[in-house]
Amino acid sequence: MATLPIYLDNHATTPCDPVVFEAMRPYFLEHFGNAASTHSYGEAASAAVEESRAIIAGLLRIDPEEIIFTSGATESNNLAILGTARRLSSDSHFITTAIEHTSVLEPFRKLEKEGRHVTILPVRQRGDALAGCLDVERFRSALRPNTRFVSIMAANNEIGSIQPIEEIAQICRERGIWLHVDAAQALGKIPFDLRKWDVDLVSLSAHKVYGPKGIGALVVRRRNPPIRIEPLVYGGGHERGLRSGTLNVPGIVGFAKAVQLAYERMNEENERLCYLRNLMFELLQEALGPSIQLNGPALHLLEHRLAGNLNVQFTGIEAQTLLLHIPEVALSAGSACDAFDPQPSHVLLALGLSEAEARCSLRVGIGRFNTEDEIRRATELICRAVRELSSFYRQ
Ligand SMILES: Cc1ncc(COP(=O)(O)O)c(C=O)c1O
């Protein structure tokens, strides 16, 4: 059997943990009922959904009724932004940042086209140890009397920058502004507790934490005054009328198991990922010297960068060309959601990199199942390919 490439693209998706897979299995085969049916098959499915909802809610420290299951973070982001906008007056001002996922930026662009007031904030630039993080004072100065909605990601999917959500939430709360947080890359990786994060809406996805694809949630906090959103999908009125459609029972069971495992292992896993990530960068530096540069926050700032994330610029070598020379490693040049887009990464451009520099950058996402041997081998292969390409370009 051909050996599979070393998988280092854990921001795009993670493999389903076998423990998660086993937890889901009976809900495909035996307990396959529709959770809305009233017979025993339906009751078993519904019980599993409610148990899973309670597990996730317990870990996030919220009320189970605040969880609306969706197909993933893309849908949750759209529901949070467009669903809220439909309830807000047309002169409301919306804020987000330039490094958000496209499933946040595109709804914002749609709002702008509809004539809404939108601000897309820059982040700290290259050269700053906190490159890719939002400057809280800059955020404060962008607020207007009519600012009603803010959407900020907890952790970035390309450069791993972690945003100061607690501080931003406090500012939003003082002014009665609704805050949405895209936590797709943060769930199970940074220890967030929604009793501390004073936020209104949170998007989650299972497949970024070793759960199945096609399932996620939007957390809609029940606050005073309550946040009101309009559904985007109409039908049988599932999920408190906010997301109609037959519930993905095996997915929900797997989602809860994945979050449970991630919370149990978070500290130990982060320590290991951080070690592997730093090892890879040190090996790259040793082999390639000043021809590589780190994109994003400094690696030692553990609270400001995801442990398994690395993003490196290889001077003069296009990442797409480099990838063709290392088929033994599964890596990517940027977000998988933008993979069909020939444009350079909007996240790297937002850090102040030129288009050429952005095209010479590679994203590495190290995950639960990577070993030190894999990291050493992948680094060796990358270095060999970089040397070959450099000498080819010099000729
Ligand atoms: C930060 C962020 N938000 C949203 C998404 C979309 O998540 P999903 O694949 O669950 O729709 C992703 C996935 O790449 C992401 O990294």
The ligand as a MOL file (V3000), in Angstrom:
LIG
                    3D

  0  0  0     0  0            999 V3000
M  V30 BEGIN CTAB
M  V30 COUNTS 16 16 0 0 0
M  V30 BEGIN ATOM
M  V30 1 C -11.7740 30.7250 11.4110 0
M  V30 2 C -12.7210 29.8790 10.6190 0
M  V30 3 N -14.0170 30.2410 10.5550 0
M  V30 4 C -14.9120 29.5110 9.8650 0
M  V30 5 C -14.5460 28.3820 9.1940 0
M  V30 6 C -15.5770 27.5960 8.4430 0
M  V30 7 O -15.8720 26.4210 9.1620 0
M  V30 8 P -16.7040 25.2200 8.5200 0
M  V30 9 O -15.7530 24.4420 7.7000 0
M  V30 10 O -17.2060 24.4640 9.7310 0
M  V30 11 O -17.8140 25.8000 7.7450 0
M  V30 12 C -13.2090 27.9820 9.2160 0
M  V30 13 C -12.7720 26.7930 8.4370 0
M  V30 14 O -11.8250 26.8410 7.6860 0
M  V30 15 C -12.2840 28.7430 9.9520 0
M  V30 16 O -10.9950 28.3880 10.0100 0
M  V30 END ATOM
M  V30 BEGIN BOND
M  V30 1 1 1 2
M  V30 2 1 2 3
M  V30 3 2 2 15
M  V30 4 2 3 4
M  V30 5 1 4 5
M  V30 6 1 5 6
M  V30 7 2 5 12
M  V30 8 1 6 7
M  V30 9 1 7 8
M  V30 10 2 8 9
M  V30 11 1 8 10
M  V30 12 1 8 11
M  V30 13 1 12 13
M  V30 14 1 12 15
M  V30 15 2 13 14
M  V30 16 1 15 16
M  V30 END BOND
M  V30 END CTAB
M  END
